[in-house]
């Protein structure tokens, strides 16, 4: 079961800094839309597929 239907592939920037409780210190920031990648080419979260 899929909770959302993906429509856009986007590259994001993630800072790996964490606070003392283990939460990420900075939000994920959008970088750019990947118009050259179809949503069917992106592996599902947790799959061991190659990154785009």
NUDO-616487 format. One record per residue: residue number from 1; residue in one letter; x, y, z of N, C-alpha, C, O in turn. Coordinates in Angstrom, 1 decimal. Example, Ala and Ser with C-alpha at 12.3 -4.5 7.8 and 13.67 -1.06 7.14 Angstrom:
<n->1 | res->A | n.x->13.2 | n.y->-5.7 | n.z->7.8 | ca.x->12.3 | ca.y->-4.5 | ca.z->7.8 | c.x->13.2 | c.y->-3.3 | c.z->7.8 | o.x->14.2 | o.y->-3.3 | o.z->8.5> $
<n->2 | res->S | n.x->12.8 | n.y->-2.2 | n.z->7.1 | ca.x->13.7 | ca.y->-1.1 | ca.z->7.1 | c.x->12.9 | c.y->0.0 | c.z->7.9 | o.x->13.4 | o.y->1.1 | o.z->8.0> $
END
This chain:
<n->1 | res->X | n.x->0.8 | n.y->-1.2 | n.z->0.0 | ca.x->0.0 | ca.y->0.0 | ca.z->0.0 | c.x->0.9 | c.y->1.2 | c.z->0.0 | o.x->1.8 | o.y->1.4 | o.z->0.8> $
<n->2 | res->X | n.x->0.6 | n.y->2.2 | n.z->-0.9 | ca.x->1.4 | ca.y->3.4 | ca.z->-1.0 | c.x->0.5 | c.y->4.5 | c.z->-0.4 | o.x->-0.6 | o.y->4.7 | o.z->-0.8> $
<n->3 | res->X | n.x->1.1 | n.y->5.3 | n.z->0.5 | ca.x->0.3 | ca.y->6.4 | ca.z->1.2 | c.x->0.2 | c.y->7.6 | c.z->0.3 | o.x->-0.8 | o.y->8.4 | o.z->0.4> $
<n->4 | res->X | n.x->1.2 | n.y->7.8 | n.z->-0.5 | ca.x->1.2 | ca.y->9.0 | ca.z->-1.5 | c.x->1.6 | c.y->8.5 | c.z->-2.8 | o.x->2.3 | o.y->7.5 | o.z->-3.0> $
<n->5 | res->X | n.x->1.2 | n.y->9.2 | n.z->-3.8 | ca.x->1.6 | ca.y->8.9 | ca.z->-5.2 | c.x->2.7 | c.y->9.9 | c.z->-5.6 | o.x->2.5 | o.y->11.1 | o.z->-5.7> $
<n->6 | res->X | n.x->4.0 | n.y->9.4 | n.z->-5.8 | ca.x->5.1 | ca.y->10.3 | ca.z->-6.1 | c.x->4.9 | c.y->10.9 | c.z->-7.5 | o.x->4.5 | o.y->10.2 | o.z->-8.4> $
<n->7 | res->X | n.x->5.2 | n.y->12.2 | n.z->-7.7 | ca.x->5.0 | ca.y->12.8 | ca.z->-9.0 | c.x->6.3 | c.y->13.5 | c.z->-9.4 | o.x->6.5 | o.y->13.7 | o.z->-10.6> $
<n->8 | res->X | n.x->7.1 | n.y->13.9 | n.z->-8.5 | ca.x->8.3 | ca.y->14.7 | ca.z->-8.8 | c.x->9.5 | c.y->14.0 | c.z->-8.1 | o.x->9.4 | o.y->13.6 | o.z->-6.9> $
<n->9 | res->X | n.x->10.7 | n.y->14.0 | n.z->-8.7 | ca.x->11.9 | ca.y->13.6 | ca.z->-8.1 | c.x->12.7 | c.y->14.9 | c.z->-7.8 | o.x->12.9 | o.y->15.7 | o.z->-8.7> $
<n->10 | res->X | n.x->13.2 | n.y->15.0 | n.z->-6.6 | ca.x->13.9 | ca.y->16.2 | ca.z->-6.2 | c.x->15.1 | c.y->15.8 | c.z->-5.4 | o.x->15.2 | o.y->14.9 | o.z->-4.6> $
<n->11 | res->X | n.x->16.2 | n.y->16.6 | n.z->-5.7 | ca.x->17.5 | ca.y->16.4 | ca.z->-5.0 | c.x->17.4 | c.y->17.3 | c.z->-3.8 | o.x->16.9 | o.y->18.4 | o.z->-3.9> $
<n->12 | res->X | n.x->17.8 | n.y->16.8 | n.z->-2.6 | ca.x->17.7 | ca.y->17.6 | ca.z->-1.4 | c.x->19.1 | c.y->17.6 | c.z->-0.7 | o.x->19.9 | o.y->16.7 | o.z->-0.9> $
<n->13 | res->X | n.x->19.3 | n.y->18.6 | n.z->0.1 | ca.x->20.5 | ca.y->18.7 | ca.z->0.9 | c.x->20.2 | c.y->18.4 | c.z->2.4 | o.x->19.2 | o.y->18.9 | o.z->2.9> $
<n->14 | res->X | n.x->20.9 | n.y->17.5 | n.z->3.0 | ca.x->20.7 | ca.y->17.1 | ca.z->4.3 | c.x->21.9 | c.y->17.3 | c.z->5.2 | o.x->23.0 | o.y->16.8 | o.z->4.8> $
<n->15 | res->X | n.x->21.8 | n.y->18.0 | n.z->6.3 | ca.x->22.9 | ca.y->18.2 | ca.z->7.2 | c.x->22.9 | c.y->17.0 | c.z->8.2 | o.x->21.8 | o.y->16.8 | o.z->8.8> $
<n->16 | res->X | n.x->24.0 | n.y->16.4 | n.z->8.5 | ca.x->24.0 | ca.y->15.2 | ca.z->9.4 | c.x->24.1 | c.y->15.6 | c.z->10.8 | o.x->24.2 | o.y->14.7 | o.z->11.7> $
<n->17 | res->X | n.x->24.2 | n.y->16.9 | n.z->11.1 | ca.x->24.4 | ca.y->17.3 | ca.z->12.5 | c.x->23.1 | c.y->16.9 | c.z->13.3 | o.x->22.0 | o.y->17.1 | o.z->12.9> $
<n->18 | res->X | n.x->23.4 | n.y->16.4 | n.z->14.6 | ca.x->22.3 | ca.y->16.0 | ca.z->15.4 | c.x->22.5 | c.y->16.6 | c.z->16.8 | o.x->23.6 | o.y->16.9 | o.z->17.2> $
<n->19 | res->X | n.x->21.4 | n.y->16.9 | n.z->17.5 | ca.x->21.5 | ca.y->17.4 | ca.z->18.9 | c.x->21.7 | c.y->16.3 | c.z->19.9 | o.x->21.8 | o.y->15.1 | o.z->19.5> $
<n->20 | res->X | n.x->21.7 | n.y->16.6 | n.z->21.1 | ca.x->22.0 | ca.y->15.6 | ca.z->22.2 | c.x->20.9 | c.y->14.5 | c.z->22.3 | o.x->21.2 | o.y->13.4 | o.z->22.8> $
<n->21 | res->X | n.x->19.7 | n.y->14.7 | n.z->21.8 | ca.x->18.7 | ca.y->13.7 | ca.z->21.8 | c.x->18.6 | c.y->12.8 | c.z->20.5 | o.x->17.9 | o.y->11.9 | o.z->20.4> $
<n->22 | res->X | n.x->19.5 | n.y->13.2 | n.z->19.6 | ca.x->19.6 | ca.y->12.4 | ca.z->18.3 | c.x->18.7 | c.y->13.0 | c.z->17.2 | o.x->18.7 | o.y->12.4 | o.z->16.1> $
<n->23 | res->X | n.x->18.0 | n.y->14.1 | n.z->17.4 | ca.x->17.2 | ca.y->14.7 | ca.z->16.4 | c.x->18.1 | c.y->15.5 | c.z->15.4 | o.x->19.2 | o.y->16.0 | o.z->15.9> $
<n->24 | res->X | n.x->17.8 | n.y->15.6 | n.z->14.2 | ca.x->18.5 | ca.y->16.4 | ca.z->13.2 | c.x->18.4 | c.y->17.9 | c.z->13.6 | o.x->17.3 | o.y->18.3 | o.z->14.0> $
<n->25 | res->X | n.x->19.5 | n.y->18.6 | n.z->13.6 | ca.x->19.5 | ca.y->20.0 | ca.z->14.0 | c.x->19.0 | c.y->20.9 | c.z->12.9 | o.x->18.6 | o.y->22.0 | o.z->13.3> $
<n->26 | res->X | n.x->19.1 | n.y->20.5 | n.z->11.7 | ca.x->18.8 | ca.y->21.4 | ca.z->10.6 | c.x->17.8 | c.y->20.8 | c.z->9.7 | o.x->17.8 | o.y->19.5 | o.z->9.5> $
<n->27 | res->X | n.x->16.8 | n.y->21.5 | n.z->9.1 | ca.x->15.9 | ca.y->20.9 | ca.z->8.2 | c.x->16.5 | c.y->20.4 | c.z->6.9 | o.x->17.5 | o.y->20.9 | o.z->6.5> $
<n->28 | res->X | n.x->15.8 | n.y->19.5 | n.z->6.2 | ca.x->16.1 | ca.y->19.1 | ca.z->4.9 | c.x->15.8 | c.y->20.3 | c.z->3.9 | o.x->14.7 | o.y->20.9 | o.z->4.0> $
<n->29 | res->X | n.x->16.7 | n.y->20.6 | n.z->3.0 | ca.x->16.5 | ca.y->21.7 | ca.z->2.1 | c.x->16.4 | c.y->21.2 | c.z->0.7 | o.x->17.3 | o.y->20.5 | o.z->0.2> $
<n->30 | res->X | n.x->15.4 | n.y->21.7 | n.z->-0.1 | ca.x->15.3 | ca.y->21.3 | ca.z->-1.5 | c.x->16.4 | c.y->21.9 | c.z->-2.3 | o.x->16.8 | o.y->23.0 | o.z->-2.0> $
<n->31 | res->X | n.x->17.0 | n.y->21.1 | n.z->-3.2 | ca.x->18.1 | ca.y->21.6 | ca.z->-4.0 | c.x->17.6 | c.y->21.9 | c.z->-5.4 | o.x->17.8 | o.y->23.0 | o.z->-5.9> $
<n->32 | res->X | n.x->17.1 | n.y->20.9 | n.z->-6.1 | ca.x->16.6 | ca.y->21.1 | ca.z->-7.4 | c.x->15.7 | c.y->19.9 | c.z->-7.8 | o.x->15.8 | o.y->18.8 | o.z->-7.3> $
<n->33 | res->X | n.x->14.8 | n.y->20.2 | n.z->-8.8 | ca.x->14.0 | ca.y->19.1 | ca.z->-9.4 | c.x->14.8 | c.y->18.3 | c.z->-10.3 | o.x->15.6 | o.y->18.9 | o.z->-11.1> $
<n->34 | res->X | n.x->14.6 | n.y->17.0 | n.z->-10.3 | ca.x->15.4 | ca.y->16.1 | ca.z->-11.3 | c.x->14.4 | c.y->15.8 | c.z->-12.4 | o.x->13.8 | o.y->14.7 | o.z->-12.4> $
<n->35 | res->X | n.x->14.3 | n.y->16.6 | n.z->-13.4 | ca.x->13.4 | ca.y->16.4 | ca.z->-14.5 | c.x->13.9 | c.y->15.3 | c.z->-15.4 | o.x->13.1 | o.y->14.8 | o.z->-16.2> $
<n->36 | res->X | n.x->15.2 | n.y->14.9 | n.z->-15.3 | ca.x->15.7 | ca.y->13.8 | ca.z->-16.1 | c.x->15.5 | c.y->12.5 | c.z->-15.5 | o.x->16.0 | o.y->11.5 | o.z->-16.1> $
<n->37 | res->X | n.x->14.9 | n.y->12.4 | n.z->-14.3 | ca.x->14.7 | ca.y->11.1 | ca.z->-13.7 | c.x->13.2 | c.y->10.9 | c.z->-13.5 | o.x->12.5 | o.y->11.8 | o.z->-13.0> $
<n->38 | res->X | n.x->12.7 | n.y->9.7 | n.z->-13.9 | ca.x->11.3 | ca.y->9.4 | ca.z->-13.7 | c.x->11.1 | c.y->8.8 | c.z->-12.3 | o.x->12.0 | o.y->8.1 | o.z->-11.7> $
<n->39 | res->X | n.x->10.0 | n.y->9.0 | n.z->-11.7 | ca.x->9.7 | ca.y->8.5 | ca.z->-10.3 | c.x->9.8 | c.y->7.0 | c.z->-10.2 | o.x->10.1 | o.y->6.4 | o.z->-9.2> $
<n->40 | res->X | n.x->9.6 | n.y->6.3 | n.z->-11.3 | ca.x->9.7 | ca.y->4.8 | ca.z->-11.3 | c.x->11.2 | c.y->4.3 | c.z->-11.2 | o.x->11.4 | o.y->3.2 | o.z->-10.9> $
<n->41 | res->X | n.x->12.1 | n.y->5.2 | n.z->-11.5 | ca.x->13.6 | ca.y->4.9 | ca.z->-11.4 | c.x->14.1 | c.y->5.0 | c.z->-10.0 | o.x->15.2 | o.y->4.6 | o.z->-9.8> $
<n->42 | res->X | n.x->13.4 | n.y->5.6 | n.z->-9.1 | ca.x->13.9 | ca.y->5.9 | ca.z->-7.7 | c.x->13.5 | c.y->4.7 | c.z->-6.8 | o.x->12.3 | o.y->4.3 | o.z->-6.8> $
<n->43 | res->X | n.x->14.5 | n.y->4.1 | n.z->-6.2 | ca.x->14.2 | ca.y->3.0 | ca.z->-5.3 | c.x->13.4 | c.y->3.5 | c.z->-4.1 | o.x->13.5 | o.y->4.6 | o.z->-3.6> $
<n->44 | res->X | n.x->12.5 | n.y->2.6 | n.z->-3.5 | ca.x->11.7 | ca.y->2.9 | ca.z->-2.4 | c.x->12.6 | c.y->3.1 | c.z->-1.2 | o.x->13.7 | o.y->2.4 | o.z->-1.1> $
<n->45 | res->X | n.x->12.3 | n.y->3.9 | n.z->-0.2 | ca.x->13.0 | ca.y->4.1 | ca.z->1.0 | c.x->13.3 | c.y->2.7 | c.z->1.7 | o.x->12.3 | o.y->2.0 | o.z->1.9> $
<n->46 | res->X | n.x->14.5 | n.y->2.4 | n.z->2.0 | ca.x->14.8 | ca.y->1.2 | ca.z->2.7 | c.x->15.3 | c.y->0.1 | c.z->1.7 | o.x->15.9 | o.y->-0.9 | o.z->2.1> $
<n->47 | res->X | n.x->15.0 | n.y->0.3 | n.z->0.4 | ca.x->15.5 | ca.y->-0.7 | ca.z->-0.6 | c.x->17.0 | c.y->-0.4 | c.z->-0.8 | o.x->17.5 | o.y->0.7 | o.z->-0.6> $
<n->48 | res->X | n.x->17.7 | n.y->-1.4 | n.z->-1.2 | ca.x->19.2 | ca.y->-1.2 | ca.z->-1.4 | c.x->19.5 | c.y->-0.9 | c.z->-2.8 | o.x->20.4 | o.y->-1.5 | o.z->-3.4> $
<n->49 | res->X | n.x->18.7 | n.y->-0.1 | n.z->-3.5 | ca.x->18.9 | ca.y->0.3 | ca.z->-4.8 | c.x->20.0 | c.y->1.4 | c.z->-5.0 | o.x->20.4 | o.y->2.0 | o.z->-4.0> $
<n->50 | res->X | n.x->20.5 | n.y->1.6 | n.z->-6.1 | ca.x->21.5 | ca.y->2.6 | ca.z->-6.4 | c.x->20.9 | c.y->4.0 | c.z->-6.3 | o.x->19.7 | o.y->4.2 | o.z->-6.6> $
<n->51 | res->X | n.x->21.7 | n.y->5.0 | n.z->-5.8 | ca.x->21.1 | ca.y->6.3 | ca.z->-5.7 | c.x->21.2 | c.y->7.0 | c.z->-7.1 | o.x->22.0 | o.y->6.6 | o.z->-7.9> $
<n->52 | res->X | n.x->20.3 | n.y->7.9 | n.z->-7.3 | ca.x->20.1 | ca.y->8.6 | ca.z->-8.6 | c.x->21.0 | c.y->9.8 | c.z->-8.6 | o.x->21.0 | o.y->10.5 | o.z->-9.6> $
END
